[in-house]
């Protein structure tokens, strides 16, 4: 963890002339992963994912991990909030370490999984949130592997019930 934090906090750019420092960005993501997976430290991982997101806002990786973090903790409201942002981002042009599947399928699939953890009695969905969920559903059904699509219909139905209740 110390190594990745040291790399993430460098003040200079390895790629002279580049606007985004890939080394720092990926070090921030790795530091966050270590904080979450091995230290079970939500504050630490959210700090590093947010710093990565601030460094390169057009890139979906960091905001995707933030949303996934909340989904894994069964916090549907925050999961949907952040995963909507990840699913809305087109893949930016970058030199290194692109993850096309994130933009093509995974951010949308994870958004649908986040819907599962919404509370049907108390959570609400705005019109724009419902529009994003419908778009994610269609993207998953078109782009993701059949095994990944298995439960997405029931997540969609749950979102639809919540939207109908909160219109």
C-alpha positions as CSV (number, residue, x, y, z in Angstrom):
1,X,0.0,0.0,0.0
2,X,2.8,2.4,0.9
3,X,4.4,2.0,-2.5
4,X,1.2,2.8,-4.4
5,X,0.4,5.8,-2.1
6,X,3.9,7.1,-2.8
7,X,3.4,6.8,-6.5
8,X,-0.1,8.3,-6.3
9,X,1.2,11.4,-4.4
10,X,4.0,12.2,-6.9
11,X,3.8,15.9,-7.9
12,X,5.4,15.5,-11.3
13,X,4.2,13.7,-14.5
14,X,6.1,10.7,-15.8
15,X,4.7,11.3,-19.3
16,X,6.1,14.8,-20.0
17,X,3.6,16.9,-21.9
18,X,0.7,14.7,-21.0
19,X,-2.4,16.2,-19.3
20,X,-3.1,13.0,-17.3
21,X,-0.5,11.2,-15.4
22,X,-1.3,7.5,-16.0
23,X,1.2,6.3,-13.3
24,X,-0.5,8.4,-10.6
25,X,-4.0,7.5,-11.8
26,X,-3.4,3.7,-11.7
27,X,-1.5,4.0,-8.4
28,X,-4.5,5.6,-6.9
29,X,-6.8,2.8,-8.1
30,X,-4.4,0.2,-6.8
31,X,-4.1,1.9,-3.4
32,X,-8.0,2.0,-3.2
33,X,-8.2,-1.6,-4.1
34,X,-5.7,-2.6,-1.4
35,X,-7.6,-0.5,1.2
36,X,-10.9,-2.1,0.3
37,X,-10.0,-5.7,-0.3
38,X,-7.3,-6.3,2.3
39,X,-7.7,-3.6,4.9
40,X,-11.5,-3.4,4.7
41,X,-11.2,0.4,5.1
42,X,-14.0,2.2,3.3
43,X,-12.7,5.6,4.1
44,X,-9.3,4.9,2.7
45,X,-10.6,3.3,-0.6
46,X,-13.1,6.0,-1.2
47,X,-10.4,8.6,-0.7
48,X,-8.2,7.1,-3.4
49,X,-11.0,6.4,-5.8
50,X,-12.2,10.0,-5.5
51,X,-8.7,11.3,-6.0
52,X,-8.4,9.2,-9.2
53,X,-11.7,10.4,-10.4
54,X,-10.7,14.1,-9.8
55,X,-7.5,13.5,-11.7
56,X,-9.2,12.0,-14.7
57,X,-13.0,12.7,-14.6
58,X,-13.8,11.5,-18.1
59,X,-12.6,8.0,-17.3
60,X,-15.2,5.7,-15.7
61,X,-12.9,3.3,-13.7
62,X,-12.8,5.3,-10.4
63,X,-16.5,6.2,-10.3
64,X,-17.4,2.6,-11.3
65,X,-15.4,1.3,-8.4
66,X,-17.0,3.8,-6.0
67,X,-20.5,2.6,-7.2
68,X,-19.5,-1.0,-7.0
69,X,-18.2,-0.4,-3.5
70,X,-21.6,0.8,-2.4
71,X,-23.4,-2.0,-4.2
72,X,-21.3,-4.6,-2.5
73,X,-22.3,-3.0,0.8
74,X,-26.0,-3.3,-0.2
75,X,-26.3,0.5,-0.4
76,X,-28.5,0.7,-3.5
77,X,-29.1,4.5,-3.3
78,X,-25.4,5.4,-3.4
79,X,-24.6,2.6,-5.8
80,X,-27.1,3.8,-8.3
81,X,-26.0,7.4,-7.8
82,X,-22.3,6.7,-8.8
83,X,-23.0,3.9,-11.3
84,X,-25.3,6.2,-13.3
85,X,-22.3,8.5,-13.7
86,X,-20.0,5.6,-14.7
87,X,-22.5,4.2,-17.2
88,X,-23.0,7.7,-18.8
89,X,-19.3,8.1,-19.7
90,X,-18.0,7.3,-23.2
91,X,-14.6,5.7,-23.4
92,X,-12.0,8.5,-23.5
93,X,-8.9,8.4,-25.6
94,X,-5.9,7.4,-23.4
95,X,-2.5,5.9,-24.1
96,X,-2.5,3.1,-21.7
97,X,-4.7,0.6,-19.8
98,X,-8.1,1.1,-21.4
99,X,-10.8,-1.2,-20.3
100,X,-13.3,-1.3,-23.2
101,X,-15.6,-3.9,-21.5
102,X,-16.2,-1.4,-18.7
103,X,-17.8,1.1,-21.1
104,X,-19.4,-1.6,-23.3
105,X,-21.1,-3.7,-20.6
106,X,-19.8,-3.7,-17.0
107,X,-20.8,-0.2,-15.9
108,X,-24.3,-0.8,-17.2
109,X,-24.5,-4.2,-15.6
110,X,-23.3,-3.0,-12.3
111,X,-25.9,-0.2,-12.4
112,X,-28.6,-2.8,-12.9
113,X,-27.2,-4.8,-10.0
114,X,-27.2,-1.6,-7.9
115,X,-31.0,-1.3,-8.6
116,X,-31.4,-4.6,-6.9
117,X,-30.3,-3.1,-3.6
118,X,-32.7,-0.1,-3.7
119,X,-35.3,-0.2,-1.0
120,X,-38.7,-0.6,-2.7
121,X,-40.5,1.1,0.2
122,X,-38.3,4.1,0.8
123,X,-36.0,4.8,-2.1
124,X,-37.1,7.0,-5.0
125,X,-36.1,7.2,-8.7
126,X,-36.3,10.5,-10.6
127,X,-37.3,10.6,-14.2
128,X,-33.7,11.0,-15.3
129,X,-32.5,8.1,-13.1
130,X,-35.2,5.9,-14.5
131,X,-34.2,6.9,-18.0
132,X,-30.6,6.0,-17.2
133,X,-31.7,2.6,-15.8
134,X,-33.7,1.8,-18.9
135,X,-30.7,2.7,-21.1
136,X,-28.5,0.5,-18.9
137,X,-30.9,-2.4,-19.2
138,X,-31.0,-2.2,-23.0
139,X,-27.2,-1.9,-23.1
140,X,-26.8,-5.0,-20.9
141,X,-29.2,-7.0,-22.9
142,X,-27.4,-6.0,-26.1
143,X,-23.8,-6.1,-25.1
144,X,-23.2,-8.4,-22.1
145,X,-22.8,-12.1,-22.1
146,X,-25.9,-14.3,-21.6
147,X,-24.8,-15.4,-18.1
148,X,-24.4,-11.8,-17.0
149,X,-27.9,-10.9,-18.2
150,X,-29.6,-13.6,-16.2
151,X,-31.2,-11.6,-13.4
152,X,-31.2,-8.1,-15.1
153,X,-34.9,-8.4,-16.0
154,X,-36.0,-8.7,-12.4
155,X,-33.7,-5.7,-11.4
156,X,-35.4,-3.7,-14.2
157,X,-38.9,-4.7,-12.9
158,X,-37.9,-3.6,-9.4
159,X,-36.7,-0.2,-10.7
160,X,-39.9,0.2,-12.6
161,X,-42.0,-0.5,-9.5
162,X,-40.0,2.1,-7.6
163,X,-40.4,4.6,-10.4
164,X,-44.2,4.0,-10.6
165,X,-44.5,4.5,-6.9
166,X,-42.5,7.8,-6.9
167,X,-43.9,9.5,-9.9
